[in-house]
Amino acid sequence: MCLGIPGKVLEIREQDALPMGKVEFGGIAKEVCLAYVPEAQVGDYVLVHVGFAISRIDEEEAREIFSYIEQIGQLGELEDAEPPLPEADAASLEAAP
């Protein structure tokens, strides 16, 4: 299974005979190969996997995917949080020299 991240095409140019583009992912722009989506235009949203745009998607689908990614991040933050100490343990830690 692969994870594709949606991004918005900001500019398109050719490099070494390949279509390349600057694609924005939530405020961060990266260089992406557009060879698999030669029909992509500036302003389009593309699904990117390991530096390659693998398909064009519409803006609504991009927003939906960003929502899922945000939810996954929030779950990860919950998993990383340390559980609170029981009242008795917290009191004993405060009293320790």
N, C-alpha and C positions, 0 to 999 in steps of 0.2 A: 504494500500500500504506500502511496506517496502523498505528501502534503503539498498542495498548491496554494500559493498566497496570491490574492488579487491585488493588482496595482493599476494605476492610471498612466497611460503613455503620455509623456511630456514632450518628447522630441524623437525623431527618427533620423538615422543617418546610415551610411554604408561604411563598413570597416572590413578590409580584407575580403571583399566581394560578398559579405554577409550583411543582411539588414540588422542593425542594432538600434536599441532605443534606450532612452533614459525613462525609467518607470518609477513612479512614486508609490511608496508603501507607507501610509500613515505619516507623512511628513519626511520620510527618508527616501532619497532617490538613489537608484542603483542602475548600473548598465546591465541590459538584458538582451540576449539574442532573440530576434524576431523571425528567424528562418522558418519556424513551424507555423507562423501566422502572418504570411506576407501581406494579407489583406488589412492588417491592423493599421489604424490611422491615429494621429495625435488626438487625444481626448478619449480614445477607446479604453476599456478596461480589459486586462488580460490576466489569465491565471498563470502564475510563474512557479516553476519547479527547478531548483538548482541552477538558476541563471538562464533558463530557457522559458519563453512564453509558450505554453502548450495549447492554449485556446483563448478565443475572445469570449467575454461574458458581458452581460448588460450591467448597468450600474446597480440595479436592484439586487441582482445576484451577488455582486461584489459586497454590498452593504450587509447582506445576510451572512456571507462567509466571515466578514470582519466581526459580526456579532458573535458568531460561534467561537472565533479565536479569542475574543474578549472573555467569553464565559469560561473557556478552558483555562485562561490565565487566572481568573478569579478562583477557580477550583484549586489550581496549583498553589495560590497564596494561602488558601485555607489549609491545605495539606501540610505546608511548610510551617505554619504557626504552631508554637508550643502550646500544649494544653495548659489551662490555668491550674495553679496549685490549689489543693483543698485548703479551706480556711485554717485548719490546725497546722498544716505544714508551713503555710505562709507566716503564721504567728511565731512558730518555732525558729524560722530562719531570721526573722527580725530580732528575736531575743538573743540569738547566738552572738558571742563576742567576735 
